[in-house]
Structures are given as C-alpha cells and as structure tokens.
Amino acid sequence: MKTRDFVEDLKSKSAAELNNELVAAKKELFNLRFQNATNQLDNTSRIKEVRRNIARIQTVISEQARA
C-alpha cells in the first residue's frame, strides 16, 4: 500500500531529514493553494493529499521525540 510505504520510509529517516521533508511539503502546499486561488490547479485533491502527508510527517517527528 502506498501510504504504508510512505510512513515506513519516514520512520527510517533522521530528525533533520524529517524536518527537511516537512519544509518541502509545506512549500508544496503553499504553491498548490496559490495555484488554486489563481484557477491554475487541475488536481485539487492533491491539496488534501499534501495536508495529510504533512500530518504524517509531524506524527513521526513527535513519535521520535517521545522515544
């Protein structure tokens, strides 16, 4: 399953790599919102997918901080 593979990949990364991944995802979300506002975005479901990926990254970061 695609999501499970994504989460397993995140769990194998270090805290610095996760922070870089989080920054990249937030930049992508900003760009998608900008494209949506200017009616240039074709696939609006990508916004939802990126938001959930951000949440997954933040979850893994907090799990690693607790451990």
N, CA, C and O atoms as CSV, one atom per row, in Angstrom:
chain,resi,resn,atom,element,x,y,z
A,1,MET,N,N,0.836,-1.184,0.000
A,1,MET,CA,C,0.000,0.000,0.000
A,1,MET,C,C,0.880,1.246,0.000
A,1,MET,O,O,1.921,1.269,0.655
A,2,LYS,N,N,0.477,2.257,-0.714
A,2,LYS,CA,C,1.292,3.443,-0.903
A,2,LYS,C,C,1.512,4.207,0.407
A,2,LYS,O,O,2.633,4.632,0.689
A,3,THR,N,N,0.464,4.384,1.204
A,3,THR,CA,C,0.589,5.155,2.442
A,3,THR,C,C,1.485,4.452,3.434
A,3,THR,O,O,2.304,5.088,4.098
A,4,ARG,N,N,1.337,3.155,3.539
A,4,ARG,CA,C,2.149,2.385,4.472
A,4,ARG,C,C,3.624,2.489,4.115
A,4,ARG,O,O,4.472,2.624,4.997
A,5,ASP,N,N,3.930,2.427,2.833
A,5,ASP,CA,C,5.317,2.565,2.379
A,5,ASP,C,C,5.859,3.954,2.704
A,5,ASP,O,O,7.015,4.100,3.099
A,6,PHE,N,N,5.017,4.973,2.535
A,6,PHE,CA,C,5.426,6.347,2.828
A,6,PHE,C,C,5.768,6.492,4.313
A,6,PHE,O,O,6.779,7.101,4.662
A,7,VAL,N,N,4.929,5.937,5.180
A,7,VAL,CA,C,5.155,6.047,6.625
A,7,VAL,C,C,6.395,5.260,7.036
A,7,VAL,O,O,7.174,5.730,7.865
A,8,GLU,N,N,6.587,4.081,6.477
A,8,GLU,CA,C,7.783,3.288,6.794
A,8,GLU,C,C,9.048,4.022,6.357
A,8,GLU,O,O,10.071,3.981,7.040
A,9,ASP,N,N,8.962,4.691,5.210
A,9,ASP,CA,C,10.099,5.472,4.733
A,9,ASP,C,C,10.390,6.623,5.687
A,9,ASP,O,O,11.552,6.927,5.958
A,10,LEU,N,N,9.343,7.262,6.197
A,10,LEU,CA,C,9.524,8.367,7.141
A,10,LEU,C,C,10.157,7.894,8.444
A,10,LEU,O,O,11.012,8.576,9.010
A,11,LYS,N,N,9.738,6.736,8.914
A,11,LYS,CA,C,10.240,6.230,10.187
A,11,LYS,C,C,11.725,5.890,10.125
A,11,LYS,O,O,12.402,5.864,11.153
A,12,SER,N,N,12.228,5.632,8.926
A,12,SER,CA,C,13.641,5.278,8.787
A,12,SER,C,C,14.544,6.511,8.662
A,12,SER,O,O,15.767,6.376,8.650
A,13,LYS,N,N,13.956,7.706,8.569
A,13,LYS,CA,C,14.739,8.928,8.390
A,13,LYS,C,C,15.094,9.550,9.736
A,13,LYS,O,O,14.443,9.300,10.750
A,14,SER,N,N,16.144,10.368,9.717
A,14,SER,CA,C,16.572,11.076,10.926
A,14,SER,C,C,15.696,12.311,11.133
A,14,SER,O,O,14.890,12.665,10.272
A,15,ALA,N,N,15.865,12.958,12.281
A,15,ALA,CA,C,15.062,14.137,12.613
A,15,ALA,C,C,15.331,15.280,11.631
A,15,ALA,O,O,14.404,15.988,11.238
A,16,ALA,N,N,16.583,15.462,11.236
A,16,ALA,CA,C,16.926,16.536,10.293
A,16,ALA,C,C,16.289,16.284,8.927
A,16,ALA,O,O,15.778,17.205,8.291
A,17,GLU,N,N,16.326,15.034,8.490
A,17,GLU,CA,C,15.711,14.694,7.202
A,17,GLU,C,C,14.198,14.894,7.253
A,17,GLU,O,O,13.591,15.348,6.283
A,18,LEU,N,N,13.600,14.554,8.385
A,18,LEU,CA,C,12.157,14.746,8.532
A,18,LEU,C,C,11.800,16.228,8.506
A,18,LEU,O,O,10.794,16.614,7.910
A,19,ASN,N,N,12.614,17.056,9.143
A,19,ASN,CA,C,12.356,18.500,9.122
A,19,ASN,C,C,12.481,19.053,7.713
A,19,ASN,O,O,11.698,19.915,7.312
A,20,ASN,N,N,13.459,18.566,6.958
A,20,ASN,CA,C,13.593,18.998,5.558
A,20,ASN,C,C,12.396,18.562,4.738
A,20,ASN,O,O,11.906,19.314,3.895
A,21,GLU,N,N,11.927,17.360,4.979
A,21,GLU,CA,C,10.752,16.838,4.280
A,21,GLU,C,C,9.510,17.667,4.622
A,21,GLU,O,O,8.675,17.939,3.759
A,22,LEU,N,N,9.402,18.061,5.885
A,22,LEU,CA,C,8.268,18.873,6.336
A,22,LEU,C,C,8.277,20.250,5.672
A,22,LEU,O,O,7.236,20.740,5.235
A,23,VAL,N,N,9.436,20.857,5.600
A,23,VAL,CA,C,9.554,22.172,4.956
A,23,VAL,C,C,9.179,22.073,3.478
A,23,VAL,O,O,8.474,22.933,2.951
A,24,ALA,N,N,9.652,21.029,2.822
A,24,ALA,CA,C,9.338,20.848,1.399
A,24,ALA,C,C,7.843,20.643,1.181
A,24,ALA,O,O,7.274,21.180,0.231
A,25,ALA,N,N,7.207,19.872,2.055
A,25,ALA,CA,C,5.772,19.623,1.937
A,25,ALA,C,C,4.970,20.901,2.176
A,25,ALA,O,O,3.968,21.142,1.502
A,26,LYS,N,N,5.407,21.714,3.128
A,26,LYS,CA,C,4.705,22.974,3.392
A,26,LYS,C,C,4.852,23.945,2.226
A,26,LYS,O,O,3.914,24.674,1.905
A,27,LYS,N,N,6.027,23.958,1.589
A,27,LYS,CA,C,6.214,24.798,0.404
A,27,LYS,C,C,5.305,24.329,-0.733
A,27,LYS,O,O,4.704,25.137,-1.442
A,28,GLU,N,N,5.218,23.007,-0.889
A,28,GLU,CA,C,4.354,22.460,-1.934
A,28,GLU,C,C,2.901,22.830,-1.674
A,28,GLU,O,O,2.176,23.186,-2.603
A,29,LEU,N,N,2.471,22.748,-0.416
A,29,LEU,CA,C,1.104,23.109,-0.067
A,29,LEU,C,C,0.836,24.579,-0.366
A,29,LEU,O,O,-0.223,24.927,-0.888
A,30,PHE,N,N,1.791,25.439,-0.036
A,30,PHE,CA,C,1.639,26.863,-0.347
A,30,PHE,C,C,1.472,27.078,-1.846
A,30,PHE,O,O,0.596,27.826,-2.278
A,31,ASN,N,N,2.318,26.418,-2.637
A,31,ASN,CA,C,2.233,26.565,-4.092
A,31,ASN,C,C,0.903,26.042,-4.629
A,31,ASN,O,O,0.317,26.638,-5.534
A,32,LEU,N,N,0.431,24.933,-4.074
A,32,LEU,CA,C,-0.855,24.391,-4.523
A,32,LEU,C,C,-1.999,25.339,-4.192
A,32,LEU,O,O,-2.903,25.536,-5.005
A,33,ARG,N,N,-1.961,25.925,-3.001
A,33,ARG,CA,C,-3.013,26.879,-2.624
A,33,ARG,C,C,-2.970,28.108,-3.518
A,33,ARG,O,O,-4.010,28.651,-3.891
A,34,PHE,N,N,-1.776,28.540,-3.855
A,34,PHE,CA,C,-1.623,29.700,-4.734
A,34,PHE,C,C,-2.185,29.386,-6.120
A,34,PHE,O,O,-2.894,30.204,-6.705
A,35,GLN,N,N,-1.869,28.210,-6.640
A,35,GLN,CA,C,-2.386,27.802,-7.950
A,35,GLN,C,C,-3.902,27.679,-7.914
A,35,GLN,O,O,-4.577,28.027,-8.883
A,36,ASN,N,N,-4.442,27.185,-6.802
A,36,ASN,CA,C,-5.884,27.035,-6.680
A,36,ASN,C,C,-6.569,28.400,-6.668
A,36,ASN,O,O,-7.635,28.570,-7.259
A,37,ALA,N,N,-5.962,29.356,-6.004
A,37,ALA,CA,C,-6.544,30.691,-5.924
A,37,ALA,C,C,-6.549,31.387,-7.281
A,37,ALA,O,O,-7.425,32.205,-7.561
A,38,THR,N,N,-5.571,31.061,-8.120
A,38,THR,CA,C,-5.498,31.685,-9.441
A,38,THR,C,C,-6.104,30.795,-10.533
A,38,THR,O,O,-5.912,31.047,-11.723
A,39,ASN,N,N,-6.822,29.775,-10.128
A,39,ASN,CA,C,-7.512,28.851,-11.041
A,39,ASN,C,C,-6.565,28.156,-12.017
A,39,ASN,O,O,-6.926,27.918,-13.169
A,40,GLN,N,N,-5.367,27.832,-11.563
A,40,GLN,CA,C,-4.408,27.113,-12.401
A,40,GLN,C,C,-4.258,25.661,-11.974
A,40,GLN,O,O,-3.561,24.892,-12.636
A,41,LEU,N,N,-4.895,25.279,-10.888
A,41,LEU,CA,C,-4.721,23.935,-10.353
A,41,LEU,C,C,-5.731,22.989,-10.986
A,41,LEU,O,O,-6.937,23.231,-10.936
A,42,ASP,N,N,-5.226,21.897,-11.588
A,42,ASP,CA,C,-6.097,20.924,-12.223
A,42,ASP,C,C,-6.567,19.862,-11.229
A,42,ASP,O,O,-7.745,19.505,-11.198
A,43,ASN,N,N,-5.633,19.363,-10.419
A,43,ASN,CA,C,-5.939,18.273,-9.499
A,43,ASN,C,C,-6.059,18.833,-8.078
A,43,ASN,O,O,-5.069,18.912,-7.350
A,44,THR,N,N,-7.272,19.218,-7.692
A,44,THR,CA,C,-7.465,19.829,-6.375
A,44,THR,C,C,-7.342,18.819,-5.245
A,44,THR,O,O,-7.151,19.220,-4.096
A,45,SER,N,N,-7.444,17.544,-5.522
A,45,SER,CA,C,-7.310,16.537,-4.465
A,45,SER,C,C,-5.871,16.438,-3.970
A,45,SER,O,O,-5.615,15.859,-2.914
A,46,ARG,N,N,-4.947,16.992,-4.714
A,46,ARG,CA,C,-3.538,16.982,-4.299
A,46,ARG,C,C,-3.340,17.801,-3.015
A,46,ARG,O,O,-2.469,17.484,-2.206
A,47,ILE,N,N,-4.150,18.852,-2.830
A,47,ILE,CA,C,-4.066,19.668,-1.610
A,47,ILE,C,C,-4.352,18.797,-0.392
A,47,ILE,O,O,-3.624,18.851,0.599
A,48,LYS,N,N,-5.396,18.007,-0.464
A,48,LYS,CA,C,-5.765,17.120,0.645
A,48,LYS,C,C,-4.669,16.100,0.918
A,48,LYS,O,O,-4.349,15.812,2.072
A,49,GLU,N,N,-4.102,15.563,-0.143
A,49,GLU,CA,C,-3.040,14.566,-0.006
A,49,GLU,C,C,-1.799,15.158,0.667
A,49,GLU,O,O,-1.200,14.521,1.534
A,50,VAL,N,N,-1.415,16.360,0.276
A,50,VAL,CA,C,-0.238,17.006,0.853
A,50,VAL,C,C,-0.489,17.354,2.321
A,50,VAL,O,O,0.408,17.211,3.152
A,51,ARG,N,N,-1.698,17.808,2.644
A,51,ARG,CA,C,-2.026,18.122,4.037
A,51,ARG,C,C,-1.909,16.882,4.916
A,51,ARG,O,O,-1.403,16.952,6.036
A,52,ARG,N,N,-2.373,15.764,4.409
A,52,ARG,CA,C,-2.281,14.524,5.176
A,52,ARG,C,C,-0.835,14.055,5.303
A,52,ARG,O,O,-0.451,13.507,6.337
A,53,ASN,N,N,-0.033,14.265,4.265
A,53,ASN,CA,C,1.383,13.905,4.341
A,53,ASN,C,C,2.098,14.765,5.378
A,53,ASN,O,O,2.967,14.274,6.099
A,54,ILE,N,N,1.741,16.040,5.458
A,54,ILE,CA,C,2.321,16.919,6.477
A,54,ILE,C,C,1.978,16.386,7.863
A,54,ILE,O,O,2.836,16.347,8.745
A,55,ALA,N,N,0.735,15.980,8.056
A,55,ALA,CA,C,0.312,15.434,9.345
A,55,ALA,C,C,1.071,14.147,9.666
A,55,ALA,O,O,1.450,13.917,10.814
A,56,ARG,N,N,1.290,13.315,8.660
A,56,ARG,CA,C,2.035,12.073,8.876
A,56,ARG,C,C,3.475,12.375,9.290
A,56,ARG,O,O,4.013,11.737,10.195
A,57,ILE,N,N,4.090,13.342,8.628
A,57,ILE,CA,C,5.470,13.710,8.958
A,57,ILE,C,C,5.544,14.234,10.384
A,57,ILE,O,O,6.440,13.856,11.140
A,58,GLN,N,N,4.607,15.104,10.756
A,58,GLN,CA,C,4.596,15.656,12.107
A,58,GLN,C,C,4.366,14.572,13.148
A,58,GLN,O,O,4.930,14.635,14.240
A,59,THR,N,N,3.550,13.585,12.825
A,59,THR,CA,C,3.304,12.481,13.742
A,59,THR,C,C,4.572,11.682,13.981
A,59,THR,O,O,4.885,11.338,15.121
A,60,VAL,N,N,5.306,11.383,12.913
A,60,VAL,CA,C,6.542,10.625,13.051
A,60,VAL,C,C,7.578,11.420,13.847
A,60,VAL,O,O,8.311,10.855,14.658
A,61,ILE,N,N,7.632,12.735,13.611
A,61,ILE,CA,C,8.562,13.584,14.371
A,61,ILE,C,C,8.229,13.535,15.860
A,61,ILE,O,O,9.130,13.414,16.690
A,62,SER,N,N,6.948,13.627,16.205
A,62,SER,CA,C,6.578,13.601,17.622
A,62,SER,C,C,6.791,12.222,18.232
A,62,SER,O,O,7.146,12.120,19.406
A,63,GLU,N,N,6.584,11.170,17.464
A,63,GLU,CA,C,6.845,9.810,17.964
A,63,GLU,C,C,8.328,9.631,18.272
A,63,GLU,O,O,8.682,9.037,19.291
A,64,GLN,N,N,9.195,10.138,17.401
A,64,GLN,CA,C,10.628,10.029,17.623
A,64,GLN,C,C,11.078,10.877,18.804
A,64,GLN,O,O,12.017,10.513,19.513
A,65,ALA,N,N,10.412,12.003,19.016
A,65,ALA,CA,C,10.777,12.864,20.146
A,65,ALA,C,C,10.414,12.193,21.472
A,65,ALA,O,O,11.139,12.327,22.457
A,66,ARG,N,N,9.295,11.475,21.494
A,66,ARG,CA,C,8.881,10.781,22.720
A,66,ARG,C,C,9.760,9.603,23.053
A,66,ARG,O,O,9.944,9.264,24.222
A,67,ALA,N,N,10.308,8.973,22.018
A,67,ALA,CA,C,11.118,7.761,22.236
A,67,ALA,C,C,12.511,8.078,22.734
A,67,ALA,O,O,13.307,7.168,22.962
